[in-house]
Amino acid sequence: MEYRVRVEISLKSGHSDPEGETTKKALFELKYPVKAVNVSKVYNIRLEATSLKDAKGKVEEICRRLLANPVKDNYEFEIEEVK
């Protein structure tokens, strides 16, 4: 079966986000009342798996081994079967 996966990687609290800070500063200078900007990455993946459980296991492994740095990143994902 084929699954559509959306993975979002974001920084854990306490880690600096220079891109978010730069964006916040630029928006503030443009007179937008921005309090905070946090940057995250989104990966859209098409995945073959034998079941939803198998797909979840593969996505967890993908996140741990490649997409997220466990020291500084959080991740969450959504999976849906492609019909």
DODREN-818186 format. One record per residue: residue number from 1; residue in one letter; y, z, x of N, C-alpha, C, O in turn. Coordinates in steps of 0.05 Angstrom, whole numbers. Example, Ala and Ser with C-alpha at 12.3 -4.5 7.8 and 13.67 -1.06 7.14 Angstrom:
BEGIN
PT|nr|rest|n_c2|n_c3|n_c1|ca_c2|ca_c3|ca_c1|c_c2|c_c3|c_c1|o_c2|o_c3|o_c1
PT|1|a|-114|156|264|-90|156|246|-66|156|264|-66|169|285
PT|2|s|-45|142|257|-21|143|273|1|157|258|23|161|268
This chain:
BEGIN
PT|nr|rest|n_c2|n_c3|n_c1|ca_c2|ca_c3|ca_c1|c_c2|c_c3|c_c1|o_c2|o_c3|o_c1
PT|1|m|-24|0|17|0|0|0|25|0|18|24|8|41
PT|2|e|46|-9|6|72|-11|21|91|9|9|93|12|-16
PT|3|y|106|22|27|126|42|18|153|36|30|155|25|52
PT|4|r|173|42|15|201|40|24|210|68|30|208|86|14
PT|5|v|221|71|55|228|98|64|258|98|72|267|79|85
PT|6|r|272|119|65|299|123|73|300|149|88|295|170|77
PT|7|v|307|148|114|308|172|131|337|176|139|351|158|148
PT|8|e|347|201|135|374|208|144|372|229|165|360|250|162
PT|9|i|385|223|188|386|242|211|414|253|213|434|237|214
PT|10|s|417|279|214|443|292|216|442|314|237|420|324|243
PT|11|l|465|322|247|466|343|267|462|370|254|472|375|232
PT|12|k|448|388|268|446|415|259|473|429|262|489|420|279
PT|13|s|478|449|246|504|463|249|506|476|276|486|484|288
PT|14|g|530|476|287|535|487|313|535|466|335|543|472|358
PT|15|h|527|442|329|528|420|348|553|404|344|561|398|321
PT|16|s|566|396|365|591|381|363|585|352|352|565|340|358
PT|17|d|604|342|337|602|316|325|628|301|333|646|298|317
PT|18|p|629|290|358|654|278|367|662|254|350|686|249|345
PT|19|e|643|238|340|650|215|323|662|225|297|681|213|287
PT|20|g|650|246|285|661|257|260|689|268|264|706|264|247
PT|21|e|694|282|287|720|293|293|741|272|297|763|274|287
PT|22|t|733|250|311|752|228|315|759|215|288|782|208|284
PT|23|t|739|211|271|744|199|245|762|217|228|780|207|215
PT|24|k|756|243|229|773|262|214|802|261|223|820|260|206
PT|25|k|806|260|249|833|259|260|847|234|251|870|234|243
PT|26|a|833|211|252|845|185|244|852|185|215|874|176|207
PT|27|l|835|196|198|840|197|169|864|216|163|881|210|146
PT|28|f|865|238|178|888|257|174|914|244|182|934|247|168
PT|29|e|914|229|204|938|214|213|946|193|193|970|186|191
PT|30|l|927|182|178|933|163|157|941|177|130|943|164|110
PT|31|k|945|203|132|954|219|109|933|224|87|940|229|64
PT|32|y|907|223|95|886|230|76|880|260|80|878|269|102
PT|33|p|878|275|58|874|304|60|844|311|66|831|324|50
PT|34|v|835|302|89|807|306|97|803|333|110|818|340|129
PT|35|k|783|348|101|777|374|113|756|372|135|757|387|154
PT|36|a|737|354|131|715|351|151|702|324|148|701|313|126
PT|37|v|691|314|170|676|289|170|651|295|187|653|303|210
PT|38|n|628|289|176|603|291|190|589|264|190|587|251|170
PT|39|v|580|256|214|567|230|216|537|234|216|527|253|229
PT|40|s|523|216|202|494|216|203|484|187|205|499|168|201
PT|41|k|459|185|212|447|158|214|427|155|192|413|174|184
PT|42|v|425|131|181|405|125|160|387|102|170|397|82|179
PT|43|y|362|106|167|342|86|174|328|78|148|318|95|133
PT|44|n|326|52|142|311|42|120|286|28|131|288|9|147
PT|45|i|263|38|124|238|30|136|219|20|114|217|33|93
PT|46|r|204|-1|119|182|-10|102|156|-2|118|154|-9|141
PT|47|l|138|11|105|115|23|118|90|18|103|89|20|78
PT|48|e|69|11|117|42|8|106|28|35|108|28|48|129
PT|49|a|15|44|86|0|69|87|-21|68|65|-18|53|46
PT|50|t|-42|84|68|-64|84|48|-57|100|23|-69|95|2
PT|51|s|-37|119|25|-30|135|2|-2|147|7|9|144|29
PT|52|l|9|159|-13|35|172|-10|33|195|11|51|198|27
PT|53|k|12|210|10|7|231|29|6|220|58|18|232|76
PT|54|d|-8|198|61|-10|185|88|17|175|97|25|178|120
PT|55|a|33|164|78|60|154|85|78|177|94|92|175|113
PT|56|k|77|200|79|93|223|87|85|233|115|103|240|130
PT|57|g|60|234|121|51|242|147|61|224|169|70|233|190
PT|58|k|60|198|164|70|178|183|100|181|188|109|179|210
PT|59|v|115|184|166|144|187|168|151|213|183|169|212|200
PT|60|e|137|235|178|142|259|193|138|255|223|154|263|239
PT|61|e|116|241|229|110|235|257|132|217|270|140|222|292
PT|62|i|140|197|255|161|178|265|187|194|271|200|190|291
PT|63|c|194|212|253|218|227|256|216|246|281|234|247|297
PT|64|r|194|259|283|190|278|305|188|264|332|199|274|352
PT|65|r|175|241|333|170|227|358|192|209|367|195|205|391
PT|66|l|208|199|349|228|179|357|256|182|345|275|182|360
PT|67|l|258|186|319|284|184|306|301|209|310|326|207|312
PT|68|a|289|233|310|305|258|310|299|273|336|276|274|345
PT|69|n|319|285|346|316|304|369|315|332|356|334|342|345
PT|70|p|292|345|358|288|371|344|308|393|353|312|412|339
PT|71|v|319|390|377|338|410|387|364|409|372|376|429|366
PT|72|k|373|384|365|400|382|353|401|368|326|422|369|313
PT|73|d|379|357|317|379|341|292|363|353|270|342|366|274
PT|74|n|373|350|245|358|354|221|351|326|210|364|307|216
PT|75|y|330|325|194|324|300|181|312|305|154|299|326|149
PT|76|e|316|286|137|304|286|110|298|258|102|310|239|112
PT|77|f|278|254|85|271|227|78|262|226|49|254|245|36
PT|78|e|263|201|38|254|194|11|235|172|14|239|153|30
PT|79|i|213|173|-1|193|151|0|188|142|-29|186|158|-47
PT|80|e|186|115|-32|178|104|-57|159|81|-52|162|66|-33
PT|81|e|140|79|-69|120|57|-67|133|31|-75|148|30|-95
PT|82|v|128|10|-60|138|-17|-67|117|-29|-86|93|-32|-78
PT|83|k|125|-37|-109|106|-48|-129|105|-78|-127|90|-90|-142
